[in-house]
């Protein structure tokens, strides 16, 4: 398990932002991520919200291409406990890869999990001294910039320091802090349906 400290903000000018990111960070390539969220049957999300820490999981089919043109495809299963601190997510995240998406989805079905919502993302990735930066177009929601730092231990001081790094980087990008979005994508998609 790792702790991730992350934020996302609405991106108004993706091409200009992409150029600025290439000035400030090392380009790592492109990606496409298709996510399906699952819940145990009988445990619906509350109306208008997709924030229920402690149960549910995401199955992600991910394709990425690095700057040399080398492509990678994988299926990643994620479950996490979410916490929002002043618009910044602090999550205890667990991930593992599976070799067959269809077989894992069959496993979920047989154990009472039901599909809740789907999400698709495509974009570009950069690295800034251990901070992952993604410029992402989310299907049905538009463009976002996502910043993430992973911690091996959950320590309040490290979380505070990383939160400040994320906010400082948003400032460097010229993105207003009012553009920070505290809702999850799943929650925003649920509200639209």
Beta strands, then each sheet from edge to edge (+ up, - down):
strand 1: 2-10
strand 2: 26-40
strand 3: 57-65
strand 4: 71-81
strand 5: 84-85
strand 6: 88-98
strand 7: 113-128
strand 8: 131-138
strand 9: 142-151
strand 10: 180-181
sheet 1: 5+ 6- 1+ 9- 8+ 7- 2+ 3- 4+
sheet 2: 5+ 6- 1+ 10-
end
